[in-house]
């Protein structure tokens, strides 16, 4: 095989310089095969010159702290791989707490109407509709480029019950009042002054509008608490991801806006990362 490079040699060469798992993922992406194929059968396979060049290009980007998810345009969340790029926030494991919390509150056979505020890649809404197959939902985002990503993920997953709308929760939404059973959101919650201290792989490669929560980090929650009152049904529920130290503040915001039954969901580090409540009006 003239000018080919065997995968086993690449793994030996770069395993001590980079994460072996990430090297396998880059090889798999360059060769357009699965990670499992590289893991179990890498010693039997080769990269063509074009595939090798692709691998080296990606490895260079990886060496500059670009997240591997942005390099291979894929990030796992809940039960699926989602397409991601520079226009959307990478789904985080802690965001899966929203899915878990909704499943604890509702029967998957329920016919619910979901609203996802700041949908980004669509990962929250699409994961919920995968679990609640009789339900429908709308995801809104201010970024048309983010919505292109969400629509692409909807098409790949084949989830027909999701609609996506370009809109801002700061402006009147063209939605039917009191029409939503569940509102979910992972809004921007980093204090503006803290953005410069974020890890480079977040600061440089996630869209700033998905991170910047204003001077207090709470701007989005103040807005969402008011907007959601218009669209949430009586006794409907809202689920909000929060920063590791923001649960008390967000709970107070919801209480002041008339929400009741406020609860917190903890992550694996026992930190409150989701605040949920129901509309008591």
N, C-alpha and C positions, 0 to 999 in steps of 0.2 A: 504494500500500500504506500505508494510513493508520496513523500512529504506529509504523511499523516502523523499524528501525535497520539500515543496511546494514553488513555485516561489514567491508568495506574501510575504512570510516570508523573503526570501532572499532580495527582494527589500526593505522591511522595514529596514532590518539589515544593508544594505550597502549603502542605498541612501544618508545618511548623511556623509559617508566617501568618496564617489566617485561620479562622475557624474552619475545621474540616467539613462541617455541615454546610457552611456557606459556600465553600469551594465546590462541593458536590452540587449545590443548587445552581451555581453559575454554569457549571459544566452541563447540567441537565437543560438549562435554558438555551445555552449555545447550540446544543445538539437537538433541541426540541424533543426530548424524551423525559420520562418521569424521574423524579428523585430516586424512587425505588429501583429503577433500572440502573442508575449509576451506582447505588449502594450495593446491589446484589450482583450486578453483571459488568461493573466498570472495568474489571481486569480483562474483559473480552472485547472491549470496544475502543474505537479510535475517533479522534476529531479530524475532520478535513482541514485543509489550510484555512478555509473561510470560517469554519467553526472555531478553530484555534484563535484566529484574529479577533473574532467576536468575544471569545472568552477573555483574552488579554485586555481588550477594551473595557469590558465590564469589571475586570479585576482592578484596573487602574482607577475606575470610578469608586469602587469599593475601598481602595486604599486612601481615597480622599474623604472618607467618612460619609459617602452617600449611602443611605439605607438600602439594603439589598432588595427590600420590597419595591423601592422606586426604580431600581435597576432592572428587575425582572418583571415589574408591573403586576405584582401579585402579593396579596396579603391574606392569610387565613384569619377567618373570624367566624365564631360559632361553628357551623357545620359545612362552610363553603370557603373556597378561595375567591377573593374579590379582586377585580382589576383596580389598580390604583396608579396614580401618577402625581405630578407636582401640583395638580389643581385640587387635590383632596387630602384631608388628614388621614394618616394611616390608622386603621382600626386598631384599638388597643384591647388587650385582654380584659381590663377592668370594665370596659363598655359592655361586655357580655353580661354583666350583672343586671343591666336593664332587661335583657331577654329573660333571664332567670326570674327576676322579680315579677314581670308581667305573667309568666307562666304560673307563678305561685298564686296569683290573684284571679286568674281567669282559666276556664276550661278551654282547651285547644279546639273543642268542637263549637265554641261560641262564634256567633256572627258579629264581629266587632268592626268599628270604623276607627282606624288609626290616623294620627297626624304626627309627622316627624318634622320637627323644626330644626332647620340647618342640616339637611339630610346628607350632604357630602357625597360619599360613594354609594349611599343608599343601604349600607350594611345593616343598620338597625332595622329599618322598615322591612327590607327584603327578608331578613332573618325571622322577624316576627310573622310575616305572611307565610313563610315556609312552615312555621309551626301552627299558625291559625289559618288553615287552608280555606275556610269558609268566609274569611274576612277580607276587607279591602283597606286601602290606605293611601294617603297623599303625603309625599315628601316635598318640602319646599326648601329652596336655597336661593341666596342672592346671586350666586355665581353660575352663569350659564355653562361655563366649562366644567364645573363640578357636576351639574345636572347631566351633561353628556356622559360622564363616567357612570352616574347612577343608572341612566337608561341602558347603557351597555351592559351593566351587571344584571339588570332586570331581564334583558334579552337572553343573556347566557344562561341564567338560572331558570328561565321560562316561567316567571311569576307574573301572571297577567293581572292580578288584583291591585298592582301598584301604579299610581300615577305620580308624575313629578311636575312641579310648577315653579317657575322662576318668580320669586317674591321675597320680600323682606318682612320679618315680623314687626319691624318698626313702622310699616305702612299698612293701611287697610287691606285685609286679605279678601279675595273674592271667593269666600267659602260660606256655606250655610251656617248660620249661628246655631249653637247647641247641637251640633251634628256629630261630635266625636266622642267615642267611648273612652279612648286612650290617647293621651298626648305624650310623646317621648322627645327627648332632646339630649344631645351631648354638645352644649354650647361652648363658645370660647370662654375660658375662665382664668387665664393667666393674667396677672397684673401687668399693665403696660411696662412698668419699670423693671419687671423681672424677665422680660423677653430676651434681653441681651445675655442673661445667665443660663438660658436653656442650652442643652447639649447641641453641638453643631449639627448633628444629623436631624434634629428637629427644627432648629432655628433656620437652617438654610433650605430645607427640603419640604417642609409642611407650609401650606399657605398661611400667611400671618393673620388673615381675617378669621381663620378657624382657631386661632390661639389667643388673640388679644381681647381680654375681658374688661378693658378700661382700667382706670386708676385703682379701683377697689377689687377688680376681678369679678365683680358682681353685676355689671351692667346688663348682661344678657338675662340674668335671672329676674331682675326687676322688670324688664320688658316682657319676658315670657309669662310671668305671673299674671300680668294684666291682660295680655293678648289671649291667653288660654281661657280666661273666664268667659270670653265671648263664644268660644267654639266648643268648650267642654260641656257635655251633658251634665245635668244634675246627678251627683254621685259618680260621675265619670272620674277616671284616675289619671294623674300626671306622674311621670317618672323622669327625673333629671339626674344626669351624671354631674358630680361636683368634684372640685379639687380636694385634696386629702385633708385640708383644714377648713373647708367651707360649709360643712353640713349644718352647723348651728346657724350661720348667717342665712343660708338658703331656707332653712326651716322657718326662721323668723319672717322672711320675706313672704313665704307662702301663707303663713298664719295671718299676717297683716292683710293679705289679699283675700281672705275668706276661705282658704282651704282648711280641711279638717282631716283627722286621722293620719297625721304626718308620721312617717316611719323612715328609718334609715336601713340601707343594705350595706354590709361590710364586705371588703375585699379579702383576699387571702392573707393580707398583713393586718387584718382586724381594723382597718380604717374605714370610716363611713364614706362610701363612694357613690351611692345613689340615694336620693331623697324622693320619696313618693308620698302622694296625698290624694284625697278626693275632693271634688267640688261640693261644698256644703250649701251652696246657694239655692 
